[in-house]
């Protein structure tokens, strides 16, 4: 346990994570100073801050420069001018995950990636529970990691965003993965995908087992994006060879997963698709509740992580046959008259939407709902997924016009999701699929992607 006594502690952010940080320090006899850039943050009236001095509406530069330790919300970029000034002045800036890692004594599985990390996190939770383990999940999935210190667990599974990893230094996972890296958060990373990738790859530091995606060379650390012309297998062999020469990482073990490649891979035998580990076929994908190649890849990653953590293989496979997936993630919410309505509101970036479209089997026409705040993303890579005569696109929200330009002749724009769905209802027939997979964040018109997904589900049942 780290001794913070005598430290001037400043906490930035008054959401659930901020409250967990306040609780952490108060329990250790330290009264932090709290600030939030919002004028009316969501937890402002929480009982824990009744006797704490706080500042809202901006960052208080004077207090930040006086601090010994700053706990920054993941929503605050490290290159924020005031925060950067404090760092240059020698003030330590960390996040809640770093606080947690300094205190935690339980084995951790750490998961990040542009897409699929919540699904893999919950799969690991199901696998550990199937083995009878006491397991705690937290991090980016909505449960502040610090709250996990209040109970005893045999395993902790952390879903981590790139924002959280930026301020984490002491993570030492028994198994860690970067599931994939696709363009996202361009508004946060002005230097582009390389800067975003660097933040993601921090998860591998000190990990005992590194689980990498053999289909995505950007998930392999220590190589520049310019080397992606090398095959994934060669990239992985080079990475492993380089790793052996690095004295600080001699204890690390590498394993990979992927479609057609990797130790954990998809294998087709007599028209049946199997999950395979090494040379052993371990599970027929027809027995998996989750659908689509992207979910089979998630299953492979989860199996690799579970094996590395010592979860019995039989328990992991049992969980794969029972877990039905997350709400708002490629979720069939209504089916009537041969028309399927699928809620994939959690697809807040381009890569996630491409994965959803790629996983669909449609006998009729695909009616695709795109829209929201694209976070300065380049949507052009979506274009090849929007080809053919059996697709119609309905765009709404902040970036509706930009999205409609991907295929103007088959696109219609609406002010909001409800208007877009009313356009769809006039055209759908049996065999069609209506897919909400927006490729954008929801905050331009909704509180979060969950509210957007709930509205889609409600309208699907009302209109369909």
Protein Blocks (a to p, Z undefined) as FASTA:
>chain_A
ZZfehiacddedjdfklmmmmmmmmmnopacddddfbfbdfklmgmklmmcccdehiacf
klmmmpmbdcddfklcfklmklmmmmmnopacddfklmmmmmpccdcdddedjehjlmmm
mmmmmmmmmnopacddehjnopafklmmmpccfbdcddddfklmmmgckbccfbdcdfba
cdehklmmmnbjmlmmmmmmmmmgopabdcddfklmklpghiafklmmpcfklmmmmmmm
mmmmmmklmmpccddddehiajbdcddeehiacddehjbcfbdfklpmbgcjklmmmmmm
mmmmmmmnopafklmmmmmmmmgbjehiapafbdeehiacddfkklmbfklmmmmmmmpc
cfbbcdddeedjehhpafklmmmmmgcjkbccddedjklmmmmmmmmmlgccdfblmlmm
mmmmmmgcehiacdddehpafklmpmblklmmmmmmmmmmmmZZ
